[in-house]
């Protein structure tokens, strides 16, 4: 019985290390809940997984700026694993939603863009995603929404800074 933690010690340990109070866990759970909600809405209609939609969204934004991206660019922009980005690109290319062209400045990579069909889906999904965002923010005042966005950006930048020093 010497190995068992006494109730007072266990209570102190639980309060100090409760997963539900751990900020990275809270951010992950919130992100997963929002992604699941949005993904459920467009998966049924467009047959897209979260990773595929993220790739399409980033390529769509780049296309609006007249830019082409590599898979490496997509990995950096989405912070997704390169294998997940590669899989998503492969599926989207097979479905005719993205096209790849030789990268003249780097023969080891390809430049990616949405096809006409991909652009059409992007134009349909964006209002759906935006409407969901508005629903999620309904309970917040404009000031609270602004504060939330600023704080999330600060946390993201801090994580990036710490990651470079790791």
Backbone as a printed PyTorch tensor [residue, N CA C, xyz], in Angstrom:
tensor([[[  0.8040,  -1.1910,   0.0000],
         [  0.0000,   0.0000,   0.0000],
         [  0.8530,   1.2640,   0.0000]],

        [[  2.1730,   1.1390,   0.0780],
         [  3.0420,   2.3110,   0.0930],
         [  3.0420,   3.0510,  -1.2430]],

        [[  2.6580,   2.3810,  -2.3370],
         [  2.6860,   2.9970,  -3.6650],
         [  1.4770,   3.8840,  -3.9460]],

        [[  0.4390,   3.7470,  -3.1750],
         [ -0.7950,   4.4830,  -3.4390],
         [ -0.6840,   5.8870,  -2.8540]],

        [[ -1.0460,   6.8740,  -3.6570],
         [ -1.0090,   8.2690,  -3.2150],
         [ -2.1770,   8.5290,  -2.2820]],

        [[ -1.9140,   9.2370,  -1.2000],
         [ -2.9880,   9.5420,  -0.2590],
         [ -3.9480,  10.5460,  -0.8910]],

        [[ -5.2150,  10.5470,  -0.4710],
         [ -6.2200,  11.4460,  -1.0520],
         [ -5.8140,  12.9170,  -1.0800]],

        [[ -5.2440,  13.5070,  -0.0040],
         [ -4.8740,  14.9270,  -0.0850],
         [ -3.7910,  15.1860,  -1.1450]],

        [[ -2.7910,  14.2890,  -1.2100],
         [ -1.7410,  14.4480,  -2.2190],
         [ -2.3260,  14.3030,  -3.6200]],

        [[ -3.2110,  13.3500,  -3.7900],
         [ -3.8330,  13.1170,  -5.0920],
         [ -4.6890,  14.3120,  -5.5060]],

        [[ -5.4160,  14.9110,  -4.5690],
         [ -6.2590,  16.0690,  -4.8710],
         [ -5.4010,  17.2500,  -5.3130]],

        [[ -4.2850,  17.4760,  -4.6340],
         [ -3.3930,  18.5810,  -5.0150],
         [ -2.8110,  18.3330,  -6.3980]],

        [[ -2.4040,  17.1040,  -6.6450],
         [ -1.8470,  16.7340,  -7.9500],
         [ -2.8920,  16.9090,  -9.0490]],

        [[ -4.1270,  16.4930,  -8.7830],
         [ -5.2050,  16.5960,  -9.7660],
         [ -5.5000,  18.0470, -10.1030]],

        [[ -5.5740,  18.8960,  -9.0930],
         [ -5.8750,  20.3080,  -9.3310],
         [ -4.7660,  20.9710, -10.1420]],

        [[ -3.5260,  20.6170,  -9.8510],
         [ -2.3900,  21.2380, -10.5260],
         [ -2.2440,  20.7560, -11.9660]],

        [[ -2.5840,  19.5200, -12.2340],
         [ -2.3490,  18.9290, -13.5480],
         [ -3.6240,  18.4880, -14.2520]],

        [[ -4.7010,  19.1690, -14.0340],
         [ -5.9630,  18.8010, -14.6550],
         [ -5.9130,  19.1460, -16.1440]],

        [[ -6.0850,  18.1510, -16.9840],
         [ -5.9790,  18.3270, -18.4290],
         [ -6.9480,  19.3770, -18.9490]],

        [[ -8.1590,  19.4060, -18.4170],
         [ -9.1650,  20.3520, -18.9090],
         [ -8.7770,  21.8110, -18.6640]],

        [[ -7.8190,  22.0590, -17.7690],
         [ -7.3590,  23.4200, -17.4980],
         [ -6.0640,  23.7540, -18.2480]],

        [[ -5.5530,  22.8150, -19.0200],
         [ -4.2900,  22.9690, -19.7480],
         [ -4.5680,  23.6920, -21.0640]],

        [[ -4.0080,  24.8910, -21.2370],
         [ -4.3140,  25.7310, -22.4010],
         [ -4.0990,  25.0240, -23.7410]],

        [[ -2.9750,  24.3400, -23.9710],
         [ -2.8310,  23.6600, -25.2650],
         [ -3.9570,  22.6490, -25.5280]],

        [[ -4.3950,  21.9700, -24.4850],
         [ -5.5100,  21.0320, -24.6300],
         [ -6.7950,  21.7840, -24.9770]],

        [[ -7.0590,  22.8910, -24.2800],
         [ -8.2650,  23.6790, -24.5530],
         [ -8.2640,  24.2000, -25.9910]],

        [[ -7.1210,  24.6910, -26.4610],
         [ -7.0190,  25.1840, -27.8370],
         [ -7.2600,  24.0600, -28.8350]],

        [[ -6.6840,  22.9020, -28.5680],
         [ -6.8450,  21.7540, -29.4600],
         [ -8.2970,  21.2940, -29.5150]],

        [[ -8.9370,  21.2050, -28.3690],
         [-10.3330,  20.7710, -28.3070],
         [-11.2320,  21.7770, -29.0150]],

        [[-11.0010,  23.0580, -28.7820],
         [-11.8050,  24.0930, -29.4550],
         [-11.6080,  24.0160, -30.9640]],

        [[-10.3700,  23.8750, -31.3950],
         [-10.0710,  23.7740, -32.8270],
         [-10.7380,  22.5440, -33.4360]],

        [[-10.6330,  21.4180, -32.7440],
         [-11.2530,  20.1860, -33.2510],
         [-12.7720,  20.3100, -33.3300]],

        [[-13.3770,  20.9420, -32.3310],
         [-14.8370,  21.1040, -32.3290],
         [-15.2890,  21.9870, -33.4860]],

        [[-14.5820,  23.0870, -33.7070],
         [-14.9300,  23.9980, -34.8010],
         [-14.6890,  23.3150, -36.1430]],

        [[-13.5390,  22.6500, -36.2880],
         [-13.2360,  21.9440, -37.5400],
         [-14.2700,  20.8670, -37.8260]],

        [[-14.6680,  20.1380, -36.7930],
         [-15.6620,  19.0750, -36.9800],
         [-17.0000,  19.6510, -37.4330]],

        [[-17.3920,  20.7590, -36.8420],
         [-18.6540,  21.3990, -37.2170],
         [-18.6280,  21.8400, -38.6800]],

        [[-17.5850,  22.5770, -39.0560],
         [-17.4820,  23.0680, -40.4330],
         [-17.3530,  21.8970, -41.3930]],

        [[-16.4980,  20.9480, -41.0450],
         [-16.2600,  19.8110, -41.9320],
         [-17.5210,  18.9940, -42.1620]],

        [[-18.3170,  18.8280, -41.1150],
         [-19.5690,  18.0740, -41.2670],
         [-20.4750,  18.7630, -42.2810]],

        [[-20.4650,  20.0650, -42.2570],
         [-21.3300,  20.8220, -43.1680],
         [-20.8710,  20.7250, -44.6150]],

        [[-19.5590,  20.7240, -44.8630],
         [-19.1460,  20.6520, -46.2610],
         [-18.7450,  19.2670, -46.7200]],

        [[-18.5270,  18.3410, -45.7820],
         [-18.2050,  16.9680, -46.1890],
         [-19.4020,  16.3270, -46.8710]],

        [[-20.5720,  16.5260, -46.2870],
         [-21.7900,  15.9500, -46.8640],
         [-22.0470,  16.5010, -48.2630]],

        [[-21.8380,  17.7920, -48.4150],
         [-22.1790,  18.4560, -49.6670],
         [-21.1040,  18.3370, -50.7430]],

        [[-19.8310,  18.3770, -50.3330],
         [-18.7360,  18.4250, -51.3060],
         [-17.7870,  17.2320, -51.2380]],

        [[-17.9600,  16.3620, -50.2420],
         [-17.0960,  15.1930, -50.1210],
         [-15.6540,  15.5350, -49.7710]],

        [[-15.4600,  16.5850, -48.9840],
         [-14.1120,  17.0210, -48.6190],
         [-13.8230,  16.7410, -47.1520]],

        [[-12.6200,  16.2500, -46.8800],
         [-12.1560,  16.1030, -45.5040],
         [-11.5610,  17.4370, -45.0580]],

        [[-11.3460,  17.5820, -43.7540],
         [-10.8090,  18.8240, -43.2010],
         [ -9.4780,  19.1810, -43.8620]],

        [[ -8.5730,  18.2100, -43.9690],
         [ -7.2580,  18.4970, -44.5540],
         [ -7.3850,  18.9390, -46.0080]],

        [[ -8.2730,  18.3120, -46.7440],
         [ -8.4700,  18.6790, -48.1520],
         [ -9.0310,  20.0910, -48.2650]],

        [[ -9.9890,  20.4050, -47.3950],
         [-10.5450,  21.7520, -47.4540],
         [ -9.4980,  22.7970, -47.0740]],

        [[ -8.6730,  22.5180, -46.0730],
         [ -7.6430,  23.4920, -45.6800],
         [ -6.6920,  23.7690, -46.8400]],

        [[ -6.2890,  22.7190, -47.5410],
         [ -5.4150,  22.8950, -48.7080],
         [ -6.1270,  23.7340, -49.7620]],

        [[ -7.3920,  23.4120, -50.0270],
         [ -8.1460,  24.1820, -51.0200],
         [ -8.3080,  25.6400, -50.5970]],

        [[ -8.5590,  25.8810, -49.3320],
         [ -8.7560,  27.2480, -48.8450],
         [ -7.4850,  28.0730, -49.0240]],

        [[ -6.3350,  27.4890, -48.6760],
         [ -5.0670,  28.2110, -48.8150],
         [ -4.7450,  28.4420, -50.2900]],

        [[ -4.9640,  27.4180, -51.1260],
         [ -4.7270,  27.5930, -52.5670],
         [ -5.6870,  28.6270, -53.1510]],

        [[ -6.9210,  28.6390, -52.6560],
         [ -7.8980,  29.6180, -53.1290],
         [ -7.4780,  31.0350, -52.7980]],

        [[ -7.0060,  31.2430, -51.5680],
         [ -6.5110,  32.5680, -51.1720],
         [ -5.3090,  32.9740, -52.0260]],

        [[ -4.3890,  32.0260, -52.2330],
         [ -3.2010,  32.3150, -53.0490],
         [ -3.6080,  32.6640, -54.4730]],

        [[ -4.5760,  31.9280, -55.0050],
         [ -5.0510,  32.1860, -56.3590],
         [ -5.6360,  33.5780, -56.5070]],

        [[ -6.3250,  34.0500, -55.4810],
         [ -6.8800,  35.4060, -55.5140],
         [ -5.7740,  36.4630, -55.5810]],

        [[ -4.5980,  36.1050, -55.0620],
         [ -3.4440,  37.0180, -55.1190],
         [ -2.5940,  36.7640, -56.3650]],

        [[ -3.0230,  35.7950, -57.1980],
         [ -2.2650,  35.4640, -58.4050],
         [ -1.0120,  34.6500, -58.1330]],

        [[ -1.0040,  33.9120, -57.0180],
         [  0.1700,  33.1290, -56.6240],
         [ -0.0840,  31.6370, -56.7870]],

        [[  0.9990,  30.8950, -57.0090],
         [  0.9830,  29.4420, -57.0100],
         [  1.7890,  29.0040, -55.7940]],

        [[  1.4380,  27.8730, -55.2110],
         [  2.1310,  27.3980, -54.0190],
         [  2.6890,  26.0040, -54.2330]],

        [[  3.7460,  25.6850, -53.4930],
         [  4.2840,  24.3310, -53.4670],
         [  3.6710,  23.6020, -52.2720]],

        [[  3.8830,  22.2930, -52.1970],
         [  3.3990,  21.5490, -51.0330],
         [  4.0990,  22.0430, -49.7690]],

        [[  5.3410,  22.4340, -49.9000],
         [  6.0620,  22.9720, -48.7410],
         [  5.3870,  24.2580, -48.2530]],

        [[  5.0020,  25.1260, -49.1980],
         [  4.2820,  26.3540, -48.8330],
         [  2.9920,  26.0100, -48.0900]],

        [[  2.2890,  24.9910, -48.5800],
         [  1.0270,  24.5770, -47.9560],
         [  1.2640,  24.0560, -46.5440]],

        [[  2.3270,  23.2830, -46.3660],
         [  2.6600,  22.7520, -45.0440],
         [  2.9230,  23.8970, -44.0710]],

        [[  3.6660,  24.9040, -44.5250],
         [  3.9650,  26.0560, -43.6680],
         [  2.7130,  26.8850, -43.3870]],

        [[  1.8710,  27.0670, -44.3940],
         [  0.6750,  27.9100, -44.2280],
         [ -0.3750,  27.2620, -43.3350]],

        [[ -0.4980,  25.9380, -43.3980],
         [ -1.5410,  25.2410, -42.6430],
         [ -1.0460,  24.6770, -41.3120]],

        [[  0.2690,  24.5920, -41.1500],
         [  0.8910,  23.9370, -39.9980],
         [  0.4670,  22.4740, -39.8870]],

        [[  0.0930,  21.8860, -41.0180],
         [ -0.2480,  20.4610, -41.0380],
         [  1.0170,  19.6590, -41.3510]],

        [[  0.9950,  18.4010, -40.9910],
         [  2.0710,  17.4770, -41.2910],
         [  2.2290,  17.3510, -42.8080]],

        [[  3.4770,  17.2420, -43.2820],
         [  3.6890,  17.1890, -44.7300],
         [  3.0630,  15.9520, -45.3700]],

        [[  2.9610,  14.8650, -44.6210],
         [  2.3100,  13.6620, -45.1620],
         [  0.8190,  13.9290, -45.3690]],

        [[  0.1860,  14.6130, -44.4170],
         [ -1.2420,  14.9470, -44.5500],
         [ -1.4650,  15.8810, -45.7320]],

        [[ -0.5740,  16.8530, -45.9100],
         [ -0.6830,  17.7750, -47.0470],
         [ -0.5060,  17.0070, -48.3490]],

        [[  0.4750,  16.1160, -48.3890],
         [  0.7230,  15.3140, -49.5920],
         [ -0.5020,  14.4750, -49.9520]],

        [[ -1.0830,  13.8130, -48.9450],
         [ -2.2810,  12.9880, -49.1830],
         [ -3.4380,  13.8360, -49.7000]],

        [[ -3.6590,  14.9610, -49.0560],
         [ -4.7560,  15.8450, -49.4600],
         [ -4.5500,  16.3180, -50.8950]],

        [[ -3.3290,  16.7050, -51.2330],
         [ -3.0380,  17.1600, -52.6050],
         [ -3.2820,  16.0470, -53.6140]],

        [[ -2.8870,  14.8500, -53.2560],
         [ -3.0730,  13.7070, -54.1620],
         [ -4.5630,  13.4700, -54.4280]],

        [[ -5.3670,  13.4670, -53.3720],
         [ -6.8160,  13.2660, -53.5060],
         [ -7.4350,  14.3880, -54.3310]],

        [[ -7.0600,  15.6210, -54.0320],
         [ -7.6250,  16.7690, -54.7510],
         [ -7.2260,  16.7590, -56.2210]],

        [[ -6.0100,  16.3290, -56.4910],
         [ -5.5710,  16.2370, -57.8910],
         [ -6.3380,  15.1290, -58.6160]],

        [[ -6.5100,  13.9880, -57.9580],
         [ -7.2680,  12.8810, -58.5600],
         [ -8.7130,  13.2810, -58.8390]],

        [[ -9.2700,  14.1360, -58.0050],
         [-10.6480,  14.6060, -58.1960],
         [-10.7410,  15.7630, -59.1900]],

        [[ -9.5960,  16.2280, -59.6680],
         [ -9.5890,  17.3200, -60.6290],
         [ -9.8290,  18.6850, -60.0070]],

        [[ -9.5650,  18.8160, -58.7060],
         [ -9.8080,  20.0780, -58.0090],
         [ -8.5640,  20.9530, -57.9150]],

        [[ -7.3840,  20.3290, -58.0260],
         [ -6.1440,  21.1000, -58.1010],
         [ -5.3190,  20.5840, -59.2710]],

        [[ -4.4510,  21.4480, -59.7560],
         [ -3.5370,  21.0780, -60.8440],
         [ -2.1230,  21.3830, -60.3850]],

        [[ -1.1960,  20.6050, -60.9100],
         [  0.2070,  20.8200, -60.5580],
         [  1.0000,  21.0800, -61.8280]],

        [[  1.9410,  21.9950, -61.7190],
         [  2.8180,  22.3350, -62.8430],
         [  4.2630,  22.3050, -62.3590]],

        [[  5.1770,  22.0880, -63.2770],
         [  6.5910,  22.0660, -62.9240],
         [  7.0150,  23.4260, -62.3790]],

        [[  7.7830,  23.3860, -61.3230],
         [  8.3240,  24.6040, -60.7270],
         [  9.6520,  24.8950, -61.4210]],

        [[  9.6650,  25.8840, -62.2840],
         [ 10.8620,  26.2090, -63.0650],
         [ 12.0420,  26.6050, -62.1760]],

        [[ 11.7740,  27.2070, -61.0320],
         [ 12.8630,  27.6490, -60.1570],
         [ 13.3720,  26.5410, -59.2360]],

        [[ 12.6310,  25.4270, -59.1410],
         [ 13.0430,  24.2980, -58.3010],
         [ 12.4320,  23.0320, -58.8840]],

        [[ 13.2160,  22.3160, -59.6550],
         [ 12.7290,  21.1160, -60.3380],
         [ 12.2760,  20.0030, -59.4140]],

        [[ 12.5830,  20.1060, -58.1150],
         [ 12.1760,  19.0550, -57.1720],
         [ 10.7520,  19.2380, -56.6720]],

        [[ 10.1690,  20.4070, -56.9310],
         [  8.8130,  20.6600, -56.4330],
         [  7.8950,  21.0630, -57.5760]],

        [[  6.6150,  21.1040, -57.2650],
         [  5.6000,  21.5040, -58.2380],
         [  4.8280,  22.6980, -57.6950]],

        [[  4.3090,  23.4870, -58.6090],
         [  3.4380,  24.5900, -58.2330],
         [  2.0020,  24.1090, -58.3300]],

        [[  1.2110,  24.4460, -57.3330],
         [ -0.1700,  23.9700, -57.2560],
         [ -1.1420,  25.1360, -57.3440]],

        [[ -2.2920,  24.8570, -57.9370],
         [ -3.3720,  25.8460, -58.0000],
         [ -4.7010,  25.1130, -58.0980]],

        [[ -5.7710,  25.8030, -57.7560],
         [ -7.1060,  25.2410, -57.9250],
         [ -7.4510,  25.2320, -59.4090]],

        [[ -8.1190,  24.1760, -59.8400],
         [ -8.6500,  24.1310, -61.2020],
         [ -9.9410,  24.9520, -61.2290]],

        [[-10.5480,  25.0680, -62.3870],
         [-11.8350,  25.7650, -62.4760],
         [-12.8710,  25.1300, -61.5690]],

        [[-12.9070,  23.7970, -61.5650],
         [-13.8570,  23.0940, -60.6880],
         [-13.5270,  23.3470, -59.2200]],

        [[-12.2380,  23.3320, -58.8850],
         [-11.8100,  23.6140, -57.5140],
         [-12.1760,  25.0250, -57.0900]],

        [[-12.0170,  25.9770, -58.0020],
         [-12.3970,  27.3630, -57.7060],
         [-13.9020,  27.4690, -57.4600]],

        [[-14.6800,  26.7100, -58.2340],
         [-16.1330,  26.7190, -58.0510],
         [-16.5290,  26.2160, -56.6760]],

        [[-15.9120,  25.1150, -56.2440],
         [-16.2010,  24.5800, -54.9080],
         [-15.7410,  25.5750, -53.8450]],

        [[-14.5740,  26.1610, -54.0440],
         [-14.0530,  27.1590, -53.1030],
         [-15.0550,  28.3030, -52.9450]],

        [[-15.5890,  28.7800, -54.0530],
         [-16.5700,  29.8800, -54.0030],
         [-17.8510,  29.4630, -53.2880]],

        [[-18.2210,  28.1880, -53.3710],
         [-19.4320,  27.7130, -52.6840],
         [-19.1930,  27.4820, -51.1970]],

        [[-18.0110,  26.9650, -50.8470],
         [-17.7400,  26.6130, -49.4540],
         [-17.4440,  27.8460, -48.6020]],

        [[-16.7760,  28.8360, -49.1610],
         [-16.3820,  29.9990, -48.3550],
         [-17.5690,  30.6790, -47.6680]],

        [[-18.6760,  30.9390, -48.3530],
         [-19.8180,  31.5410, -47.6430],
         [-20.3650,  30.6330, -46.5370]],

        [[-20.3330,  29.3210, -46.7700],
         [-20.7800,  28.3580, -45.7660],
         [-19.8650,  28.4230, -44.5400]],

        [[-18.5590,  28.4590, -44.7700],
         [-17.5970,  28.5510, -43.6650],
         [-17.7570,  29.8840, -42.9330]],

        [[-17.9450,  30.9560, -43.6780],
         [-18.1140,  32.2870, -43.0750],
         [-19.3970,  32.3430, -42.2330]],

        [[-20.4680,  31.7410, -42.7320],
         [-21.7300,  31.7110, -41.9740],
         [-21.5500,  30.9410, -40.6660]],

        [[-20.7940,  29.8490, -40.7220],
         [-20.5330,  29.0740, -39.5140],
         [-19.7070,  29.8990, -38.5320]],

        [[-18.7320,  30.6370, -39.0460],
         [-17.9310,  31.5090, -38.1890],
         [-18.8270,  32.5240, -37.4740]],

        [[-19.7520,  33.1270, -38.2060],
         [-20.6710,  34.0970, -37.5990],
         [-21.5250,  33.4470, -36.5180]],

        [[-21.9820,  32.2120, -36.7680],
         [-22.7620,  31.4850, -35.7570],
         [-21.9340,  31.2640, -34.4950]],

        [[-20.6690,  30.8810, -34.6740],
         [-19.7950,  30.6240, -33.5340],
         [-19.5430,  31.8860, -32.7140]],

        [[-19.4590,  33.0170, -33.3900],
         [-19.1400,  34.2720, -32.7140],
         [-20.3700,  35.0130, -32.2060]],

        [[-21.5590,  34.4540, -32.4520],
         [-22.8180,  35.1070, -32.0910],
         [-22.8760,  35.5810, -30.6450]],

        [[-22.3330,  34.8250, -29.7270],
         [-22.4120,  35.1870, -28.3130],
         [-21.3790,  36.2050, -27.8690]],

        [[-20.5110,  36.6350, -28.7730],
         [-19.4670,  37.5870, -28.4090],
         [-19.7890,  38.9790, -28.9370]],

        [[-19.4120,  39.9770, -28.1700],
         [-19.5360,  41.3570, -28.6500],
         [-18.4180,  41.5900, -29.6690]],

        [[-18.5310,  42.6270, -30.4980],
         [-17.4370,  42.9350, -31.4330],
         [-16.0950,  43.1310, -30.7160]],

        [[-16.1230,  43.7490, -29.5460],
         [-14.8810,  43.9580, -28.7890],
         [-14.2990,  42.6230, -28.3190]],

        [[-15.1710,  41.7170, -27.8440],
         [-14.7050,  40.4000, -27.4010],
         [-14.1360,  39.6090, -28.5760]],

        [[-14.8060,  39.6750, -29.7180],
         [-14.3070,  38.9780, -30.9090],
         [-12.9250,  39.5070, -31.2870]],

        [[-12.7730,  40.8080, -31.2860],
         [-11.4900,  41.4280, -31.6170],
         [-10.4070,  40.9910, -30.6320]],

        [[-10.7450,  40.9840, -29.3500],
         [ -9.8000,  40.5530, -28.3180],
         [ -9.4180,  39.0920, -28.5190]],

        [[-10.4050,  38.2470, -28.7930],
         [-10.1380,  36.8280, -29.0270],
         [ -9.1680,  36.6500, -30.1860]],

        [[ -9.4320,  37.3230, -31.2970],
         [ -8.5610,  37.2000, -32.4760],
         [ -7.1330,  37.6660, -32.1590]],

        [[ -7.0130,  38.7720, -31.4530],
         [ -5.6830,  39.2900, -31.1000],
         [ -4.9430,  38.3340, -30.1710]],

        [[ -5.6600,  37.7910, -29.1900],
         [ -5.0230,  36.8800, -28.2420],
         [ -4.5980,  35.5840, -28.9220]],

        [[ -5.4430,  35.0550, -29.7940],
         [ -5.0720,  33.8420, -30.5260],
         [ -3.8310,  34.0820, -31.3800]],

        [[ -3.7690,  35.2340, -32.0160],
         [ -2.5930,  35.5690, -32.8310],
         [ -1.3480,  35.6860, -31.9660]],

        [[ -1.4680,  36.2650, -30.7880],
         [ -0.3210,  36.3710, -29.8760],
         [  0.1500,  34.9940, -29.4240]],

        [[ -0.7850,  34.1130, -29.0970],
         [ -0.4200,  32.7540, -28.6830],
         [  0.2530,  32.0280, -29.8470]],

        [[ -0.2930,  32.1800, -31.0570],
         [  0.2940,  31.5240, -32.2310],
         [  1.7210,  32.0280, -32.4750]],

        [[  1.9170,  33.3510, -32.4020],
         [  3.2560,  33.9170, -32.6150],
         [  4.2330,  33.4530, -31.5360]],

        [[  3.7650,  33.4090, -30.3040],
         [  4.6330,  32.9650, -29.2020],
         [  5.0390,  31.5090, -29.3930]],

        [[  4.0980,  30.6800, -29.8000],
         [  4.4120,  29.2700, -30.0620],
         [  5.4360,  29.1570, -31.1910]],

        [[  5.2910,  29.9740, -32.2260],
         [  6.2520,  29.9580, -33.3380],
         [  7.6360,  30.3840, -32.8500]],

        [[  7.6850,  31.4140, -32.0110],
         [  8.9680,  31.8700, -31.4600],
         [  9.6240,  30.7710, -30.6290]],

        [[  8.8400,  30.1310, -29.7740],
         [  9.3710,  29.0590, -28.9300],
         [  9.8130,  27.8700, -29.7680]],

        [[  9.0900,  27.5990, -30.8290],
         [  9.4160,  26.4810, -31.7160],
         [ 10.7800,  26.6830, -32.3710]],

        [[ 11.1060,  27.9140, -32.7140],
         [ 12.4040,  28.1990, -33.3380],
         [ 13.5490,  27.9870, -32.3590]],

        [[ 13.2870,  28.1840, -31.0860],
         [ 14.3250,  27.9940, -30.0780],
         [ 14.4140,  26.5690, -29.5600]],

        [[ 13.4930,  25.7120, -29.9740],
         [ 13.4440,  24.3360, -29.4410],
         [ 14.5590,  23.4690, -29.9640]]])
